[in-house]
Amino acid sequence: MVSRRSFLQFLPFAALAQTSQSFHSHEPLVIERKRQGKPRAGQTVIAIQPHSDDIPIFAAGLFAKLIDEGATPYLIRVTNDDMAGPGNYAETVAANQRDQDALAQVFGVKKVFELNYNNHMMDNIARSELRARFIFLFRLLKADIVITYDPTGHYEENPDHYVTSACVEAAAWMAGGSKDYPEHFEAGLKPHSVKEKYYFARFQQQINRVIDIGPWVEKKIDANLENKAQGPAGETGAKLRAQLAKEGKRLPLLGDNDTTANREYIRQFVLARDRETGKRNGLEYAEAYHYIGPPEDAVGDYIRKNVR
């Protein structure tokens, strides 16, 4: 018999925890929907995740949207995920590497960069080193958009999340300077600051941008299907279906085969947060972000309006 306790082990953390709420919504709140054509053509988007499951769970819809709109995608994983997955340390690293490679194929990214820090230990590294690596990559790839954890998100327990996001935030600004790391310029790079930042969080954060991910829900499910080593997606639906079958039980949601079980499990439970965010904003599925765009050009605007 499947007890409530044993059933809950199959539920993702996001379904058990309170959904992310804005403690101070910026005004105006912008709902970003599907746009026609390729308005992002010529731009570069970099999705930066400390672990192989972060972008699939929190930002796969936005990443798919920006790619669909023409942006050239890159993926950076900061740790080797040696603390989260099956088997011994070596087996855990290998399992997460397979997931990361499969995720890159789902999105069709141009290149993946693996920074290979130890999982759960990033509060022990020199942040200036990680920041410098991000600055180099932002200049090299001419990054226009980054997606990562919110550096001001509240109640974040994982040091990998808050160290990564703090270094990304600083690097996105410093990469545009003409005096930081001049050796980069000798190698042919140029100053290049990141123009747009989409920050997500597991818990409370300031939300000023909601992304309608309805058109990309199936792509987000595709991404989470590859989240096998850490879950809560991957093959969890099929495992639950098999456990119930041994007891002579059937959950209609999980269908009659493993493919349906996995996809519908993800849709029902892993995307529960997105469904709730969508409901609050009149959408079917949505992701919430703290968005920071290009600064206003007050002088330029004034000149354009008043020059004779």
BAZADREN-400118 format. One record per residue (C-alpha): residue number from 1; residue in three letters; x, y, z. Coordinates in nm, 4 decimals. Layout:
% residues N
<r n="NUM" res="Ala" X="X" Y="Y" Z="Z"/>
...
% end
This chain:
% residues 308
<r n="1" res="Met" X="0.0000" Y="0.0000" Z="0.0000"/>
<r n="2" res="Val" X="0.1264" Y="0.3490" Z="-0.0854"/>
<r n="3" res="Ser" X="0.1146" Y="0.5581" Z="0.2306"/>
<r n="4" res="Arg" X="0.0939" Y="0.9337" Z="0.2319"/>
<r n="5" res="Arg" X="0.4539" Y="0.9469" Z="0.3516"/>
<r n="6" res="Ser" X="0.5849" Y="0.7208" Z="0.0753"/>
<r n="7" res="Phe" X="0.3805" Y="0.9032" Z="-0.1888"/>
<r n="8" res="Leu" X="0.5217" Y="1.2399" Z="-0.0844"/>
<r n="9" res="Gln" X="0.8754" Y="1.1230" Z="-0.1539"/>
<r n="10" res="Phe" X="0.7872" Y="1.1441" Z="-0.5215"/>
<r n="11" res="Leu" X="0.6761" Y="1.5066" Z="-0.4994"/>
<r n="12" res="Pro" X="0.9255" Y="1.7786" Z="-0.5977"/>
<r n="13" res="Phe" X="1.0412" Y="2.0314" Z="-0.3444"/>
<r n="14" res="Ala" X="0.8650" Y="2.3098" Z="-0.5352"/>
<r n="15" res="Ala" X="0.5313" Y="2.1330" Z="-0.4940"/>
<r n="16" res="Leu" X="0.5774" Y="2.0927" Z="-0.1193"/>
<r n="17" res="Ala" X="0.7141" Y="2.4353" Z="-0.0419"/>
<r n="18" res="Gln" X="0.5299" Y="2.7625" Z="-0.0623"/>
<r n="19" res="Thr" X="0.5448" Y="2.9069" Z="-0.4114"/>
<r n="20" res="Ser" X="0.7663" Y="3.2076" Z="-0.4650"/>
<r n="21" res="Gln" X="0.5877" Y="3.5287" Z="-0.3712"/>
<r n="22" res="Ser" X="0.6852" Y="3.8874" Z="-0.4282"/>
<r n="23" res="Phe" X="0.7406" Y="4.0731" Z="-0.1020"/>
<r n="24" res="His" X="0.7529" Y="4.4041" Z="-0.2882"/>
<r n="25" res="Ser" X="0.6377" Y="4.3989" Z="-0.6464"/>
<r n="26" res="His" X="0.7984" Y="4.6685" Z="-0.8551"/>
<r n="27" res="Glu" X="0.5648" Y="4.8854" Z="-1.0556"/>
<r n="28" res="Pro" X="0.4678" Y="4.8401" Z="-1.3217"/>
<r n="29" res="Leu" X="0.4585" Y="4.4627" Z="-1.3352"/>
<r n="30" res="Val" X="0.5278" Y="4.3568" Z="-1.6933"/>
<r n="31" res="Ile" X="0.3821" Y="4.0403" Z="-1.8424"/>
<r n="32" res="Glu" X="0.6076" Y="3.9280" Z="-2.1245"/>
<r n="33" res="Arg" X="0.4294" Y="3.7234" Z="-2.3917"/>
<r n="34" res="Lys" X="0.5222" Y="3.5487" Z="-2.7135"/>
<r n="35" res="Arg" X="0.6381" Y="3.7908" Z="-2.9812"/>
<r n="36" res="Gln" X="0.6179" Y="3.7388" Z="-3.3523"/>
<r n="37" res="Gly" X="0.9260" Y="3.7093" Z="-3.5706"/>
<r n="38" res="Lys" X="1.2800" Y="3.7062" Z="-3.4363"/>
<r n="39" res="Pro" X="1.3084" Y="4.0199" Z="-3.2221"/>
<r n="40" res="Arg" X="1.6108" Y="3.8742" Z="-3.0388"/>
<r n="41" res="Ala" X="1.8080" Y="3.7980" Z="-3.3542"/>
<r n="42" res="Gly" X="2.1701" Y="3.9047" Z="-3.3147"/>
<r n="43" res="Gln" X="2.1556" Y="3.8828" Z="-2.9361"/>
<r n="44" res="Thr" X="2.3298" Y="3.6325" Z="-2.7092"/>
<r n="45" res="Val" X="2.1651" Y="3.4727" Z="-2.4056"/>
<r n="46" res="Ile" X="2.3611" Y="3.2823" Z="-2.1419"/>
<r n="47" res="Ala" X="2.1792" Y="3.0578" Z="-1.8941"/>
<r n="48" res="Ile" X="2.3967" Y="3.0126" Z="-1.5856"/>
<r n="49" res="Gln" X="2.3161" Y="2.7323" Z="-1.3442"/>
<r n="50" res="Pro" X="2.5146" Y="2.6174" Z="-1.0416"/>
<r n="51" res="His" X="2.3667" Y="2.2669" Z="-1.0909"/>
<r n="52" res="Ser" X="2.2281" Y="2.0665" Z="-1.3799"/>
<r n="53" res="Asp" X="1.8672" Y="2.0906" Z="-1.2544"/>
<r n="54" res="Asp" X="1.8388" Y="2.4677" Z="-1.1949"/>
<r n="55" res="Ile" X="1.7495" Y="2.5949" Z="-1.5418"/>
<r n="56" res="Pro" X="1.5103" Y="2.3040" Z="-1.6141"/>
<r n="57" res="Ile" X="1.3092" Y="2.3678" Z="-1.2974"/>
<r n="58" res="Phe" X="1.3108" Y="2.7468" Z="-1.2782"/>
<r n="59" res="Ala" X="1.3866" Y="2.9010" Z="-1.6169"/>
<r n="60" res="Ala" X="1.3437" Y="2.6546" Z="-1.9036"/>
<r n="61" res="Gly" X="1.0365" Y="2.8408" Z="-2.0302"/>
<r n="62" res="Leu" X="1.2144" Y="3.1753" Z="-2.0547"/>
<r n="63" res="Phe" X="1.5268" Y="3.0191" Z="-2.2060"/>
<r n="64" res="Ala" X="1.3158" Y="2.8480" Z="-2.4733"/>
<r n="65" res="Lys" X="1.1277" Y="3.1737" Z="-2.5409"/>
<r n="66" res="Leu" X="1.4446" Y="3.3778" Z="-2.5955"/>
<r n="67" res="Ile" X="1.5905" Y="3.1092" Z="-2.8226"/>
<r n="68" res="Asp" X="1.2658" Y="3.0924" Z="-3.0207"/>
<r n="69" res="Glu" X="1.2831" Y="3.4703" Z="-3.0607"/>
<r n="70" res="Gly" X="1.6254" Y="3.4417" Z="-3.2240"/>
<r n="71" res="Ala" X="1.8833" Y="3.4756" Z="-2.9446"/>
<r n="72" res="Thr" X="2.1980" Y="3.2622" Z="-2.9696"/>
<r n="73" res="Pro" X="2.2069" Y="3.0416" Z="-2.6560"/>
<r n="74" res="Tyr" X="2.4953" Y="2.9326" Z="-2.4345"/>
<r n="75" res="Leu" X="2.4844" Y="2.7302" Z="-2.1137"/>
<r n="76" res="Ile" X="2.7213" Y="2.7543" Z="-1.8173"/>
<r n="77" res="Arg" X="2.7226" Y="2.5024" Z="-1.5315"/>
<r n="78" res="Val" X="2.9275" Y="2.6203" Z="-1.2363"/>
<r n="79" res="Thr" X="2.9695" Y="2.3031" Z="-1.0245"/>
<r n="80" res="Asn" X="3.0328" Y="1.9391" Z="-1.1095"/>
<r n="81" res="Asp" X="2.7256" Y="1.8308" Z="-0.9042"/>
<r n="82" res="Asp" X="2.9286" Y="1.5795" Z="-0.7034"/>
<r n="83" res="Met" X="2.6957" Y="1.5998" Z="-0.4018"/>
<r n="84" res="Ala" X="2.3567" Y="1.5392" Z="-0.5659"/>
<r n="85" res="Gly" X="2.2757" Y="1.2173" Z="-0.7475"/>
<r n="86" res="Pro" X="2.3057" Y="0.8393" Z="-0.7453"/>
<r n="87" res="Gly" X="2.5981" Y="0.6197" Z="-0.6398"/>
<r n="88" res="Asn" X="2.9411" Y="0.7266" Z="-0.5211"/>
<r n="89" res="Tyr" X="3.0952" Y="1.0660" Z="-0.5984"/>
<r n="90" res="Ala" X="3.2316" Y="0.9590" Z="-0.9380"/>
<r n="91" res="Glu" X="2.9005" Y="0.8028" Z="-1.0413"/>
<r n="92" res="Thr" X="2.7141" Y="1.1137" Z="-0.9269"/>
<r n="93" res="Val" X="2.9352" Y="1.3411" Z="-1.1361"/>
<r n="94" res="Ala" X="2.8949" Y="1.1159" Z="-1.4415"/>
<r n="95" res="Ala" X="2.5158" Y="1.0975" Z="-1.4045"/>
<r n="96" res="Asn" X="2.4843" Y="1.4750" Z="-1.3833"/>
<r n="97" res="Gln" X="2.7180" Y="1.5196" Z="-1.6788"/>
<r n="98" res="Arg" X="2.4878" Y="1.3017" Z="-1.8887"/>
<r n="99" res="Asp" X="2.1921" Y="1.5158" Z="-1.7819"/>
<r n="100" res="Gln" X="2.3789" Y="1.8357" Z="-1.8654"/>
<r n="101" res="Asp" X="2.4756" Y="1.7073" Z="-2.2110"/>
<r n="102" res="Ala" X="2.1171" Y="1.6013" Z="-2.2809"/>
<r n="103" res="Leu" X="1.9841" Y="1.9390" Z="-2.1618"/>
<r n="104" res="Ala" X="2.2166" Y="2.1180" Z="-2.4037"/>
<r n="105" res="Gln" X="2.0714" Y="1.9105" Z="-2.6871"/>
<r n="106" res="Val" X="1.7130" Y="1.9913" Z="-2.5852"/>
<r n="107" res="Phe" X="1.7832" Y="2.3635" Z="-2.6202"/>
<r n="108" res="Gly" X="2.0283" Y="2.3389" Z="-2.9076"/>
<r n="109" res="Val" X="2.2841" Y="2.5571" Z="-2.7304"/>
<r n="110" res="Lys" X="2.5858" Y="2.6697" Z="-2.9281"/>
<r n="111" res="Lys" X="2.8322" Y="2.5702" Z="-2.6549"/>
<r n="112" res="Val" X="2.8397" Y="2.4545" Z="-2.2930"/>
<r n="113" res="Phe" X="3.0990" Y="2.5797" Z="-2.0457"/>
<r n="114" res="Glu" X="3.1728" Y="2.3665" Z="-1.7375"/>
<r n="115" res="Leu" X="3.3454" Y="2.5573" Z="-1.4546"/>
<r n="116" res="Asn" X="3.3814" Y="2.2448" Z="-1.2360"/>
<r n="117" res="Tyr" X="3.3638" Y="2.3767" Z="-0.8797"/>
<r n="118" res="Asn" X="3.2724" Y="2.1366" Z="-0.5997"/>
<r n="119" res="Asn" X="2.9037" Y="2.1174" Z="-0.5167"/>
<r n="120" res="His" X="2.7923" Y="2.2813" Z="-0.1873"/>
<r n="121" res="Met" X="3.1403" Y="2.4272" Z="-0.1361"/>
<r n="122" res="Met" X="3.1271" Y="2.7497" Z="-0.3328"/>
<r n="123" res="Asp" X="3.1273" Y="2.9686" Z="-0.0236"/>
<r n="124" res="Asn" X="3.4848" Y="2.8439" Z="0.0180"/>
<r n="125" res="Ile" X="3.6135" Y="2.9716" Z="-0.3175"/>
<r n="126" res="Ala" X="3.7669" Y="3.3055" Z="-0.4112"/>
<r n="127" res="Arg" X="3.4734" Y="3.4997" Z="-0.5496"/>
<r n="128" res="Ser" X="3.7100" Y="3.7272" Z="-0.7399"/>
<r n="129" res="Glu" X="3.8239" Y="3.4233" Z="-0.9388"/>
<r n="130" res="Leu" X="3.4722" Y="3.3194" Z="-1.0368"/>
<r n="131" res="Arg" X="3.3804" Y="3.6795" Z="-1.1142"/>
<r n="132" res="Ala" X="3.6835" Y="3.7070" Z="-1.3431"/>
<r n="133" res="Arg" X="3.5842" Y="3.3892" Z="-1.5274"/>
<r n="134" res="Phe" X="3.2365" Y="3.5270" Z="-1.5868"/>
<r n="135" res="Ile" X="3.3779" Y="3.8602" Z="-1.7067"/>
<r n="136" res="Phe" X="3.5954" Y="3.6749" Z="-1.9571"/>
<r n="137" res="Leu" X="3.3015" Y="3.4713" Z="-2.0861"/>
<r n="138" res="Phe" X="3.0686" Y="3.7715" Z="-2.1075"/>
<r n="139" res="Arg" X="3.3259" Y="3.9557" Z="-2.3172"/>
<r n="140" res="Leu" X="3.4138" Y="3.6522" Z="-2.5261"/>
<r n="141" res="Leu" X="3.0519" Y="3.5644" Z="-2.6067"/>
<r n="142" res="Lys" X="2.9306" Y="3.9275" Z="-2.6176"/>
<r n="143" res="Ala" X="2.6536" Y="3.8411" Z="-2.3740"/>
<r n="144" res="Asp" X="2.3394" Y="4.0529" Z="-2.4037"/>
<r n="145" res="Ile" X="2.1160" Y="3.8568" Z="-2.1632"/>
<r n="146" res="Val" X="2.1888" Y="3.6399" Z="-1.8600"/>
<r n="147" res="Ile" X="1.9516" Y="3.4106" Z="-1.6717"/>
<r n="148" res="Thr" X="2.0490" Y="3.2947" Z="-1.3230"/>
<r n="149" res="Tyr" X="1.9539" Y="3.2945" Z="-0.9545"/>
<r n="150" res="Asp" X="1.8530" Y="3.6223" Z="-0.7929"/>
<r n="151" res="Pro" X="2.1465" Y="3.7641" Z="-0.5924"/>
<r n="152" res="Thr" X="1.8948" Y="3.9331" Z="-0.3588"/>
<r n="153" res="Gly" X="1.6602" Y="3.6358" Z="-0.3201"/>
<r n="154" res="His" X="1.5600" Y="3.5766" Z="0.0420"/>
<r n="155" res="Tyr" X="1.6051" Y="3.2555" Z="0.2436"/>
<r n="156" res="Glu" X="1.8374" Y="3.0876" Z="-0.0050"/>
<r n="157" res="Glu" X="2.0129" Y="2.8002" Z="0.1769"/>
<r n="158" res="Asn" X="2.2480" Y="2.6746" Z="-0.0934"/>
<r n="159" res="Pro" X="2.5827" Y="2.8570" Z="-0.1048"/>
<r n="160" res="Asp" X="2.6299" Y="2.7565" Z="-0.4687"/>
<r n="161" res="His" X="2.3197" Y="2.9559" Z="-0.5601"/>
<r n="162" res="Tyr" X="2.4008" Y="3.2797" Z="-0.3800"/>
<r n="163" res="Val" X="2.7721" Y="3.2799" Z="-0.4608"/>
<r n="164" res="Thr" X="2.7068" Y="3.2188" Z="-0.8310"/>
<r n="165" res="Ser" X="2.4429" Y="3.4898" Z="-0.8541"/>
<r n="166" res="Ala" X="2.6518" Y="3.7493" Z="-0.6680"/>
<r n="167" res="Cys" X="2.9465" Y="3.6876" Z="-0.8999"/>
<r n="168" res="Val" X="2.7275" Y="3.7015" Z="-1.2100"/>
<r n="169" res="Glu" X="2.5771" Y="4.0324" Z="-1.0989"/>
<r n="170" res="Ala" X="2.9166" Y="4.1932" Z="-1.0431"/>
<r n="171" res="Ala" X="3.0655" Y="4.0471" Z="-1.3604"/>
<r n="172" res="Ala" X="2.7745" Y="4.1640" Z="-1.5774"/>
<r n="173" res="Trp" X="2.8603" Y="4.5211" Z="-1.4760"/>
<r n="174" res="Met" X="3.2398" Y="4.4976" Z="-1.4613"/>
<r n="175" res="Ala" X="3.2663" Y="4.3326" Z="-1.8035"/>
<r n="176" res="Gly" X="3.1867" Y="4.6719" Z="-1.9553"/>
<r n="177" res="Gly" X="3.4806" Y="4.8463" Z="-1.7904"/>
<r n="178" res="Ser" X="3.7905" Y="4.9466" Z="-1.9840"/>
<r n="179" res="Lys" X="4.0372" Y="4.8935" Z="-1.6997"/>
<r n="180" res="Asp" X="3.9281" Y="4.5631" Z="-1.5437"/>
<r n="181" res="Tyr" X="4.1488" Y="4.2758" Z="-1.6647"/>
<r n="182" res="Pro" X="4.3337" Y="4.4626" Z="-1.9432"/>
<r n="183" res="Glu" X="4.5000" Y="4.1370" Z="-2.0484"/>
<r n="184" res="His" X="4.1649" Y="4.0439" Z="-2.2025"/>
<r n="185" res="Phe" X="4.2035" Y="4.3330" Z="-2.4459"/>
<r n="186" res="Glu" X="4.5501" Y="4.2174" Z="-2.5456"/>
<r n="187" res="Ala" X="4.3855" Y="3.8882" Z="-2.6413"/>
<r n="188" res="Gly" X="4.1419" Y="4.0716" Z="-2.8699"/>
<r n="189" res="Leu" X="3.8406" Y="4.1042" Z="-2.6409"/>
<r n="190" res="Lys" X="3.6583" Y="4.4302" Z="-2.5814"/>
<r n="191" res="Pro" X="3.4586" Y="4.5721" Z="-2.2895"/>
<r n="192" res="His" X="3.1044" Y="4.4354" Z="-2.3025"/>
<r n="193" res="Ser" X="2.8520" Y="4.4777" Z="-2.0229"/>
<r n="194" res="Val" X="2.5404" Y="4.2605" Z="-2.0037"/>
<r n="195" res="Lys" X="2.2302" Y="4.4599" Z="-2.0983"/>
<r n="196" res="Glu" X="1.9503" Y="4.2424" Z="-1.9556"/>
<r n="197" res="Lys" X="1.9309" Y="4.0190" Z="-1.6496"/>
<r n="198" res="Tyr" X="1.6516" Y="3.7792" Z="-1.5613"/>
<r n="199" res="Tyr" X="1.6867" Y="3.6625" Z="-1.2002"/>
<r n="200" res="Phe" X="1.4821" Y="3.3733" Z="-1.0566"/>
<r n="201" res="Ala" X="1.4595" Y="3.2507" Z="-0.6968"/>
<r n="202" res="Arg" X="1.3386" Y="2.9488" Z="-0.5028"/>
<r n="203" res="Phe" X="1.1777" Y="3.1570" Z="-0.2306"/>
<r n="204" res="Gln" X="1.0896" Y="3.5233" Z="-0.1826"/>
<r n="205" res="Gln" X="1.2153" Y="3.7838" Z="-0.4232"/>
<r n="206" res="Gln" X="1.1220" Y="4.1126" Z="-0.5831"/>
<r n="207" res="Ile" X="0.9180" Y="4.0300" Z="-0.8933"/>
<r n="208" res="Asn" X="0.8687" Y="4.2781" Z="-1.1743"/>
<r n="209" res="Arg" X="0.8531" Y="4.0515" Z="-1.4782"/>
<r n="210" res="Val" X="0.6229" Y="3.7566" Z="-1.5458"/>
<r n="211" res="Ile" X="0.6920" Y="3.5413" Z="-1.8498"/>
<r n="212" res="Asp" X="0.4036" Y="3.3677" Z="-2.0252"/>
<r n="213" res="Ile" X="0.5577" Y="3.0260" Z="-2.0927"/>
<r n="214" res="Gly" X="0.2396" Y="2.8644" Z="-2.2258"/>
<r n="215" res="Pro" X="0.3804" Y="2.8259" Z="-2.5796"/>
<r n="216" res="Trp" X="0.6915" Y="2.6535" Z="-2.4416"/>
<r n="217" res="Val" X="0.5460" Y="2.4216" Z="-2.1784"/>
<r n="218" res="Glu" X="0.6257" Y="2.1090" Z="-2.3793"/>
<r n="219" res="Lys" X="0.9854" Y="2.2266" Z="-2.4225"/>
<r n="220" res="Lys" X="1.0104" Y="2.2808" Z="-2.0465"/>
<r n="221" res="Ile" X="0.8806" Y="1.9276" Z="-1.9934"/>
<r n="222" res="Asp" X="1.1437" Y="1.8043" Z="-2.2426"/>
<r n="223" res="Ala" X="1.4128" Y="1.9783" Z="-2.0377"/>
<r n="224" res="Asn" X="1.2908" Y="1.8300" Z="-1.7098"/>
<r n="225" res="Leu" X="1.2757" Y="1.4815" Z="-1.8592"/>
<r n="226" res="Glu" X="1.6549" Y="1.5016" Z="-1.8756"/>
<r n="227" res="Asn" X="1.6743" Y="1.5875" Z="-1.5056"/>
<r n="228" res="Lys" X="1.7316" Y="1.2236" Z="-1.4068"/>
<r n="229" res="Ala" X="2.0235" Y="1.2326" Z="-1.1631"/>
<r n="230" res="Gln" X="1.8764" Y="1.4823" Z="-0.9174"/>
<r n="231" res="Gly" X="1.5064" Y="1.4743" Z="-0.9908"/>
<r n="232" res="Pro" X="1.2374" Y="1.5630" Z="-0.9036"/>
<r n="233" res="Ala" X="1.1504" Y="1.5022" Z="-1.2685"/>
<r n="234" res="Gly" X="1.3279" Y="1.2664" Z="-1.5064"/>
<r n="235" res="Glu" X="1.1818" Y="0.9187" Z="-1.4666"/>
<r n="236" res="Thr" X="0.9939" Y="0.9812" Z="-1.1409"/>
<r n="237" res="Gly" X="0.6515" Y="0.9382" Z="-1.2996"/>
<r n="238" res="Ala" X="0.7400" Y="0.5969" Z="-1.4392"/>
<r n="239" res="Lys" X="0.8796" Y="0.4876" Z="-1.1012"/>
<r n="240" res="Leu" X="0.5635" Y="0.5934" Z="-0.9229"/>
<r n="241" res="Arg" X="0.3495" Y="0.4195" Z="-1.1849"/>
<r n="242" res="Ala" X="0.5516" Y="0.0969" Z="-1.1382"/>
<r n="243" res="Gln" X="0.5245" Y="0.1131" Z="-0.7593"/>
<r n="244" res="Leu" X="0.1487" Y="0.1544" Z="-0.7783"/>
<r n="245" res="Ala" X="0.1198" Y="-0.1305" Z="-1.0320"/>
<r n="246" res="Lys" X="0.2938" Y="-0.3692" Z="-0.7918"/>
<r n="247" res="Glu" X="0.0131" Y="-0.3018" Z="-0.5470"/>
<r n="248" res="Gly" X="-0.2532" Y="-0.3504" Z="-0.8119"/>
<r n="249" res="Lys" X="-0.3288" Y="0.0208" Z="-0.8305"/>
<r n="250" res="Arg" X="-0.3421" Y="0.2717" Z="-1.1105"/>
<r n="251" res="Leu" X="-0.3253" Y="0.6519" Z="-1.1120"/>
<r n="252" res="Pro" X="-0.5082" Y="0.7770" Z="-1.4252"/>
<r n="253" res="Leu" X="-0.2825" Y="1.0832" Z="-1.4445"/>
<r n="254" res="Leu" X="0.0153" Y="0.8571" Z="-1.5240"/>
<r n="255" res="Gly" X="-0.1475" Y="0.6908" Z="-1.8259"/>
<r n="256" res="Asp" X="-0.0560" Y="0.3495" Z="-1.9614"/>
<r n="257" res="Asn" X="0.3139" Y="0.3834" Z="-2.0451"/>
<r n="258" res="Asp" X="0.6321" Y="0.5278" Z="-1.8985"/>
<r n="259" res="Thr" X="0.6571" Y="0.8169" Z="-2.1456"/>
<r n="260" res="Thr" X="0.3116" Y="0.9450" Z="-2.0535"/>
<r n="261" res="Ala" X="0.3782" Y="0.8860" Z="-1.6836"/>
<r n="262" res="Asn" X="0.6964" Y="1.0925" Z="-1.6868"/>
<r n="263" res="Arg" X="0.5538" Y="1.3810" Z="-1.8904"/>
<r n="264" res="Glu" X="0.2294" Y="1.4054" Z="-1.6970"/>
<r n="265" res="Tyr" X="0.4051" Y="1.3794" Z="-1.3610"/>
<r n="266" res="Ile" X="0.6191" Y="1.6769" Z="-1.4603"/>
<r n="267" res="Arg" X="0.3186" Y="1.8692" Z="-1.5894"/>
<r n="268" res="Gln" X="0.1173" Y="1.8108" Z="-1.2712"/>
<r n="269" res="Phe" X="0.3804" Y="1.8391" Z="-0.9996"/>
<r n="270" res="Val" X="0.7054" Y="1.9940" Z="-1.1264"/>
<r n="271" res="Leu" X="0.5173" Y="2.2707" Z="-1.3081"/>
<r n="272" res="Ala" X="0.2797" Y="2.3337" Z="-1.0150"/>
<r n="273" res="Arg" X="0.4697" Y="2.6514" Z="-0.9285"/>
<r n="274" res="Asp" X="0.4432" Y="2.7772" Z="-1.2867"/>
<r n="275" res="Arg" X="0.0737" Y="2.6978" Z="-1.2957"/>
<r n="276" res="Glu" X="0.0152" Y="2.8951" Z="-0.9746"/>
<r n="277" res="Thr" X="0.2220" Y="3.1898" Z="-1.1018"/>
<r n="278" res="Gly" X="0.0194" Y="3.1813" Z="-1.4222"/>
<r n="279" res="Lys" X="-0.3104" Y="3.1715" Z="-1.2340"/>
<r n="280" res="Arg" X="-0.2180" Y="3.4815" Z="-1.0338"/>
<r n="281" res="Asn" X="-0.1512" Y="3.6667" Z="-1.3585"/>
<r n="282" res="Gly" X="-0.4313" Y="3.5420" Z="-1.5834"/>
<r n="283" res="Leu" X="-0.2111" Y="3.2923" Z="-1.7672"/>
<r n="284" res="Glu" X="-0.1963" Y="2.9141" Z="-1.7882"/>
<r n="285" res="Tyr" X="0.1738" Y="2.8768" Z="-1.7059"/>
<r n="286" res="Ala" X="0.4233" Y="3.1482" Z="-1.6138"/>
<r n="287" res="Glu" X="0.7673" Y="3.2042" Z="-1.4630"/>
<r n="288" res="Ala" X="0.8432" Y="3.5000" Z="-1.2337"/>
<r n="289" res="Tyr" X="1.1626" Y="3.7059" Z="-1.2417"/>
<r n="290" res="His" X="1.3365" Y="4.0102" Z="-1.1100"/>
<r n="291" res="Tyr" X="1.4266" Y="4.1725" Z="-1.4407"/>
<r n="292" res="Ile" X="1.6921" Y="4.4407" Z="-1.4818"/>
<r n="293" res="Gly" X="1.7105" Y="4.5998" Z="-1.8245"/>
<r n="294" res="Pro" X="1.9292" Y="4.8647" Z="-1.9866"/>
<r n="295" res="Pro" X="1.9500" Y="5.1931" Z="-1.7927"/>
<r n="296" res="Glu" X="1.7459" Y="5.4806" Z="-1.9215"/>
<r n="297" res="Asp" X="1.9308" Y="5.7249" Z="-2.1451"/>
<r n="298" res="Ala" X="1.7848" Y="6.0460" Z="-2.0039"/>
<r n="299" res="Val" X="2.0348" Y="6.2709" Z="-2.1827"/>
<r n="300" res="Gly" X="1.9889" Y="6.0967" Z="-2.5165"/>
<r n="301" res="Asp" X="1.6115" Y="6.1030" Z="-2.4863"/>
<r n="302" res="Tyr" X="1.6162" Y="6.4732" Z="-2.4056"/>
<r n="303" res="Ile" X="1.8412" Y="6.5500" Z="-2.7009"/>
<r n="304" res="Arg" X="1.6257" Y="6.3504" Z="-2.9424"/>
<r n="305" res="Lys" X="1.3130" Y="6.5331" Z="-2.8267"/>
<r n="306" res="Asn" X="1.4567" Y="6.8841" Z="-2.8137"/>
<r n="307" res="Val" X="1.7416" Y="6.9193" Z="-3.0593"/>
<r n="308" res="Arg" X="1.6835" Y="7.1795" Z="-3.3343"/>
% end
